């Protein structure tokens, strides 16, 4: 029932919003197998190319994690594979977007909750840094950081990445499937080099 509720929420709550956006980051979609395939068909039906990371099974046989990037089909975008191990399928997806007059790496991420910058979350950041340095491209990292922007800044992560928040989420901006409101733990972070490239 909970899994079905989640799938219906993605369709009914996000569908009307998603169809009007050029680029969408979905974090912690909790889908895998056939439910994920159905969701991809739904998103493709809205005119998107989908780069997805499948959710993982927990010890309790529930689905956790899962991320996706959706780009309008007319954009020039290609998948970027990385060496993030399990992160590749569950908590980090990357695509190279040919945007305006430059190329940008776009990451969708899901950080573990209630643990701050633990080893797993630090590995996500390290993978983002490795890919960006190896490809020599600016990046955008969007997703559920499970920390406020202030906590992320205090951790020193942004400084180590040479990045800063594009627009810290506020409670009013949060779109969530959780009944009764959400929390401002989602953010979009961009490398400082992107700001220089775009002027």
Secondary structure as UniProt FT lines:
FT   HELIX           2..9
FT   HELIX           10..14
FT   HELIX           15..18
FT   TURN            19..20
FT   STRAND          23..27
FT   HELIX           33..45
FT   TURN            46..47
FT   STRAND          48..53
FT   STRAND          56..57
FT   TURN            59..60
FT   STRAND          63..64
FT   STRAND          67..72
FT   TURN            73..74
FT   STRAND          76..80
FT   TURN            85..86
FT   HELIX           87..90
FT   STRAND          92..99
FT   TURN            100..101
FT   STRAND          102..110
FT   TURN            113..114
FT   HELIX           119..135
FT   STRAND          138..144
FT   HELIX           149..155
FT   HELIX           157..161
FT   STRAND          163..165
FT   HELIX           171..173
FT   TURN            179..180
FT   STRAND          186..191
FT   HELIX           192..198
//
